[in-house]
Amino acid sequence: MTSAKMNLSVVLLLLAFSILSSSCSRNQTGAGSNTAKVEIRLTDSPFPQVKGVWVDVQQVEIVMGDSSKPILLSATHPGVYNLLDFTNGKDTLLTDANLPSGTISQLRLILGSNNYIVTNDGTQIPLKTPSAQQSGLKVQVHQDVVGGILYRLVLDFDAGRSIVQAGNSGNYILKPVLRIVSLQSSGGDIKGIIVPDSVRTAIFAIQGLDTIASAFNDTSNGNFLIKDVPAGAYSLTVVPLDTAHFQSSIINTTVVLGQVTNLDSVYLKKK
């Protein structure tokens, strides 16, 4: 689809929903630029000796910088997860949360008591977890996150190395082996201000002939934020949703992975 056709169709849609979506758009464009969005995803490596390794995940905590107080991530999806469902590149979303800009020093995974394995003959054997439920399984991270950027953290729970047989008793102990596979930003952001701020305006990030992403400005302060844009070179098309101002373009806008591209104020020209 060409950029001109995309612009027209999207603007018509935006006009139709401009009143209903105004409060939502303000939240997206005017807020959150001082916080980083982090998704934490769980994966595993193959473990052919058993049919299932079920782990009771209750909470995820993050420690920022030198703080001794962890941040409890309230958006965690608690549940009993079969680690063998997340092999060969598969993963699942454990939580996503807004974090302050800074350094993630540590991740803590809090387990419940409902942990077990299922053997190849279908036998379910409980797993003992010495202290994981109380203090959490600690994984060192020590990576920076920047406000306004979406990051994806992939956590590998190595089932094969985490299951230990207790002698000849037939009992098994869960001694989790965890590592961070990756913590990467998924794109970059484009940030700017529309002047005058009272004019409702759609901003489109265009690459070649395709519209890649878009946003509204906040009509209380003019701010706009186009989030999670793939790295590369873009032109921006600025489309006022009134009849008193001209459409305009901003060329040669570069988006860098994990960074916010701050534009100069965009001044709308009257007709």
Secondary structure by P-SEA (a helix, b strand, c coil): ccaaaaaaaaaaaaaaccccaaaaaaaaccccccbbbbbbbbcccccccccbbbbbbcbbbbbcccccbbbbcccccccccccccccccbbbbcbbbbbccccccbbbbbbccccccccccbbbbbbbbcccccccbbbbbbccccccbbbbbbbbccccccccccccccbbbbbbbbbbcbbbbcbbbbbbcccccccbbbbbbbcccccccccccccccbbbbbcccccccbbbbbbbccccccccccccccccccccccccbbbbbcc
